[in-house]
């Protein structure tokens, strides 16, 4: 992803991350407010159940008391007894006595009409019957409830069953458990009420909140307007919305941090490695005696999507510092095998060198990676040289173990940039090495009065005494080449021969040198194979 893409993506993601928590908290606030209002309505419906139980139990007590009376039916004493029971029971408006299924007398006195005993619409667990929509003919009152027990009934105003002190906006209804409406308050939504009588529950329907409560005898329904949510929502918002703002702030901060990390050089490098955007150039290695190209040092290159180049001496140390070097080494190995497979199979005298970082040498994992990548490629182990700087030898024991294993596998080992690190004869004596590469700074000093000028012949002599091949890095002038040739340095690389080349250009260069100088080599003894490297900085 380009830098502009990261910025645009981070901006959009920041907006999204800011909006989502706030929206989620608003949604949670709304749900909480709805839940609270539904619980409040459920509690009011529960109070209506308890109020209905009280009214019912009062009527049942009166009926049982009358049933237990031994007074002559409809006598003056019997009527007075009924009147007393009505007067002392607030929920009962009238009582009646039935004989042979007909009304004989009421708490008002004897009755001469032809009124049949009501058939209950619902029978309670106590054995009492409840009949709705009864119009008492004795008093011409509006429709009431009739509660029947034995030979008696009581008439009760149904409003007493829902006579609950509640929010004036709340509307109540009472029904039997099977959905027979017993009483309702005015203003309740008829369509909603009909549905709740069939399917009790709680929720939000259009502009009305509702909840129900039930027991063995009653079903209570409570409804309220949606507008009641406003105050509850504002109250809950003080709890939820600040949490949403906090989460939005944290999320936005994380996005900014991640985007800055991605926009940092380290983040860009990690993305480039993961997407295999880095590529290789190959620095030819020349046999100085014959002039032929015997191989190359693989140098990793990084070009950003905007076309700018990042120098290897910047991004390679960055990869080492931030734990990306193993992935970078794997990428180099993969590209070397892919790029040079055909060349190395066709020319068994050619070699490619891969540079190893200190972490690669200490862990030993690079050798496993090389072995896996080479499997089935046709490339021979001796055609892949491994180079390491002196920093990789600080843990000498582990370095020795890894390098010895690499040599047993057939690879040759070179010490790179010799003389600029922790140069010591002990490295050359104790480690399993095949070649030594003289750092460019010592080659630059050839023929000058530089303080490092006398060091170059000593390095060459040291390598010769230990039986190591010598590769001179950074050869740029003819006098440098002449001096190295006079010192019997076997190999050189540098801009005098060629700059680092892309894959196809290097293959063409290699073939050209083979054709031009190949005959001279055939007249000489075939020299020992040459070292070659990896992902270091261009000389």
Long-range contacts (C-beta under 8 A, 24 or more apart in sequence): 1-262, 1-271, 1-305, 2-305, 2-306, 3-263, 3-304, 3-305, 3-306, 6-259, 6-262, 6-263, 7-259, 7-263, 9-259, 10-255, 10-256, 10-258, 10-259, 10-262, 13-255, 13-259, 14-252, 14-255, 14-256, 17-248, 17-251, 17-252, 17-254, 17-255, 18-248, 18-249, 18-251, 18-252, 19-248, 20-248, 20-251, 21-243, 21-244, 21-245, 21-247, 21-248, 21-251, 22-241, 22-244, 22-245, 22-248, 23-244, 24-244, 25-240, 25-241, 25-243, 25-244, 25-245, 25-247, 26-237, 26-240, 26-241, 26-244, 28-240, 29-233, 29-236, 29-237, 29-239, 29-240, 29-241, 30-229, 30-233, 32-236, 32-239, 32-240, 33-229, 33-232, 33-233, 33-235, 33-236, 34-204, 34-209, 34-229, 36-232, 36-236, 37-209, 37-224, 37-228, 37-229, 37-232, 38-202, 38-203, 38-209, 38-210, 38-211, 39-211, 41-170, 41-202, 41-209, 41-210, 41-211, 41-222, 41-223, 41-224, 42-202, 42-211, 42-212, 42-213, 42-222, 44-164, 44-166, 44-167, 44-170, 44-172, 44-211, 44-222, 45-172, 45-211, 45-212, 45-213, 45-220, 45-221, 45-222, 46-213, 46-220, 47-164, 47-166, 48-161, 48-162, 48-164, 48-172, 48-174, 48-213, 48-218, 48-220, 48-222, 49-213, 49-214, 49-215, 49-218, 49-220, 51-160, 51-161, 51-162, 51-163, 51-164, 52-161, 52-162, 52-174, 52-217, 52-218, 52-220, 53-215, 53-217, 53-218, 54-91, 55-91, 55-156, 55-160, 55-161, 56-124, 56-128, 56-147, 56-161, 56-217, 58-89, 58-90, 58-91, 58-92, 59-89, 59-91, 59-92, 59-128, 59-147, 59-154, 59-156, 60-126, 60-128, 60-147, 60-149, 61-89, 62-86, 62-89, 62-92, 62-95, 62-154, 63-128, 63-147, 63-148, 63-149, 63-150, 63-152, 63-153, 63-154, 64-149, 66-95, 66-97, 66-152, 67-149, 67-150, 67-151, 67-152, 73-97, 73-99, 73-104, 73-105, 74-104, 74-105, 74-110, 78-105, 79-105, 79-107, 79-109, 79-110, 82-106, 82-107, 83-107, 89-154, 90-160, 91-156, 91-160, 92-154, 92-155, 92-156, 93-141, 93-144, 93-154, 93-155, 93-156, 93-157, 94-136, 94-138, 94-139, 94-154, 94-155, 95-152, 95-153, 95-154, 95-155, 96-138, 96-152, 96-153, 96-155, 97-151, 97-152, 98-151, 98-152, 98-153, 99-151, 103-138, 106-138, 108-138, 108-139, 111-138, 113-137, 113-138, 117-148, 117-153, 118-146, 118-148, 118-153, 120-148, 121-176, 121-180, 122-176, 122-177, 122-178, 122-180, 124-216, 124-217, 125-216, 125-217, 130-176, 130-182, 132-158, 132-180, 132-181, 132-182, 145-182, 145-183, 158-182, 158-183, 159-183, 159-185, 161-218, 162-220, 166-222, 167-224, 167-228, 169-224, 169-225, 169-227, 169-228, 170-222, 170-223, 170-224, 171-222, 171-223, 171-224, 172-220, 172-221, 172-222, 173-220, 173-221, 174-218, 174-219, 174-220, 174-221, 175-218, 175-219, 175-220, 175-221, 176-217, 176-218, 176-219, 177-214, 177-215, 177-216, 177-217, 177-218, 177-219, 179-219, 182-218, 188-221, 188-223, 189-223, 192-223, 193-221, 193-223, 196-221, 197-221, 265-310, 265-314, 265-315, 265-318, 266-318, 266-322, 266-324, 268-304, 269-302, 269-310, 269-315, 269-318, 269-319, 269-322, 269-324, 270-322, 270-324, 272-302, 272-304, 273-319, 273-324, 273-327, 273-328, 273-331, 274-327, 276-331, 277-302, 277-303, 277-305, 278-302, 278-328, 278-331, 279-303, 279-335, 279-502, 280-332, 280-335, 280-336, 280-339, 280-503, 280-535, 281-500, 281-501, 281-502, 281-506, 281-538, 282-339, 282-340, 282-352, 282-500, 282-501, 282-502, 282-503, 282-506, 283-493, 283-498, 283-499, 283-500, 283-501, 283-538, 283-539, 284-493, 284-497, 284-498, 284-501, 284-506, 284-509, 284-510, 284-513, 285-351, 285-353, 285-471, 285-491, 285-492, 285-493, 285-530, 285-531, 285-532, 286-491, 286-492, 286-493, 286-497, 286-513, 287-490, 287-491, 287-521, 287-527, 287-530, 288-481, 288-484, 288-485, 288-489, 288-490, 288-491, 288-492, 289-485, 289-490, 289-524, 289-527, 290-517, 290-520, 290-521, 290-524, 291-513, 291-516, 291-517, 291-520, 292-513, 292-514, 292-516, 292-517, 292-518, 292-520, 292-521, 293-350, 293-509, 293-510, 293-513, 293-514, 294-349, 294-350, 294-351, 294-491, 294-529, 294-530, 295-350, 295-351, 295-352, 295-353, 295-385, 295-530, 295-532, 296-352, 296-353, 296-506, 296-510, 296-532, 297-352, 297-353, 297-355, 297-387, 297-493, 297-532, 297-533, 297-534, 297-536, 298-332, 298-335, 298-336, 298-352, 298-353, 298-354, 298-355, 298-532, 298-533, 298-534, 298-535, 299-500, 299-533, 299-534, 299-535, 299-536, 299-537, 299-538, 300-328, 300-331, 300-332, 300-534, 300-535, 311-537, 312-535, 312-536, 312-537, 312-538, 313-537, 316-357, 316-535, 316-536, 316-537, 319-357, 320-357, 320-358, 320-359, 325-357, 325-359, 325-360, 326-359, 326-360, 326-363, 326-365, 326-366, 328-535, 329-354, 329-356, 329-357, 329-360, 329-366, 329-369, 329-534, 329-535, 330-369, 332-534, 332-535, 333-366, 333-369, 333-370, 333-373, 334-373, 336-384, 337-373, 337-374, 337-377, 337-379, 339-503, 340-379, 340-503, 341-377, 341-378, 341-379, 343-507, 343-510, 344-378, 344-379, 344-380, 344-383, 345-377, 345-378, 345-379, 347-510, 347-514, 348-380, 348-383, 349-526, 349-529, 350-383, 350-510, 351-382, 351-383, 351-384, 351-385, 351-412, 351-529, 351-530, 351-531, 351-532, 352-383, 352-384, 352-385, 352-532, 353-384, 353-385, 353-386, 353-387, 353-414, 353-531, 353-532, 353-533, 353-534, 354-384, 354-385, 354-386, 354-387, 354-532, 354-533, 354-534, 354-535, 355-387, 355-388, 355-389, 355-416, 355-533, 355-534, 355-535, 355-536, 356-386, 356-387, 356-388, 356-392, 356-534, 357-392, 358-388, 358-389, 358-391, 358-392, 358-394, 360-388, 360-392, 361-388, 361-392, 361-393, 361-398, 361-399, 361-402, 361-403, 362-392, 362-395, 362-398, 362-399, 362-402, 364-398, 364-401, 364-402, 364-405, 367-402, 367-405, 367-406, 367-409, 367-411, 370-411, 371-409, 380-410, 381-409, 381-410, 381-411, 382-410, 382-411, 382-412, 382-529, 384-411, 385-411, 385-412, 385-413, 385-414, 385-434, 385-435, 385-529, 385-530, 385-531, 385-532, 385-533, 386-411, 386-412, 386-413, 386-414, 387-413, 387-414, 387-415, 387-416, 387-437, 387-531, 387-532, 387-533, 387-534, 387-536, 388-413, 388-414, 388-415, 388-416, 389-415, 389-416, 389-417, 389-421, 389-536, 390-415, 390-417, 390-418, 390-420, 390-421, 390-422, 390-423, 390-427, 391-421, 391-422, 393-422, 393-427, 393-431, 394-422, 396-426, 396-427, 396-430, 396-431, 399-431, 400-430, 400-431, 400-432, 403-431, 403-432, 403-433, 404-432, 407-432, 407-434, 412-529, 412-531, 413-531, 414-469, 414-471, 414-531, 414-532, 414-533, 416-533, 416-536, 417-473, 417-536, 418-459, 419-455, 419-459, 425-462, 428-462, 428-463, 428-466, 428-468, 429-466, 433-466, 433-468, 434-468, 434-469, 434-531, 435-468, 435-469, 435-470, 435-471, 435-530, 435-531, 436-462, 436-463, 436-468, 436-469, 436-470, 436-471, 437-470, 437-471, 437-472, 437-473, 437-531, 437-533, 438-470, 438-471, 438-472, 438-473, 438-489, 439-473, 439-474, 440-473, 440-474, 440-494, 440-539, 441-474, 443-472, 443-473, 443-474, 443-475, 443-476, 443-480, 443-484, 443-494, 444-474, 444-476, 446-479, 446-480, 446-483, 446-484, 447-479, 447-480, 447-483, 457-487, 460-487, 460-488, 460-489, 464-488, 469-528, 469-530, 469-531, 471-530, 471-531, 473-539, 474-539, 490-527, 490-528, 490-530, 491-530, 491-531, 493-539, 494-539, 495-539, 500-538
